[in-house]
């Protein structure tokens, strides 16, 4: 999983970006 430099306006958006990258495994 690669770390991407993404500027999210909200934590929810950040989680969505992470999920789209297939790196979201946080509950």
C-alpha positions in Angstrom: 0.0 0.0 0.0 1.5 3.3 -1.0 1.0 6.5 1.0 -0.6 9.2 -1.1 -0.3 12.9 -0.3 -3.9 13.9 -0.3 -5.4 17.1 1.1 -8.8 16.2 2.5 -11.3 18.8 3.7 -12.6 16.3 6.3 -11.5 13.1 8.0 -14.4 11.4 6.3 -13.1 12.3 2.9 -9.6 11.1 4.0 -11.1 7.8 5.0 -12.9 7.6 1.6 -9.7 8.3 -0.2 -7.9 5.6 1.8 -10.7 3.1 1.2 -10.5 3.9 -2.5 -6.8 3.1 -2.4 -7.6 -0.1 -0.6 -5.6 1.0 2.5 -8.5 1.6 4.9 -8.5 -0.9 7.7 -9.3 1.4 10.5 -12.5 0.9 12.6 
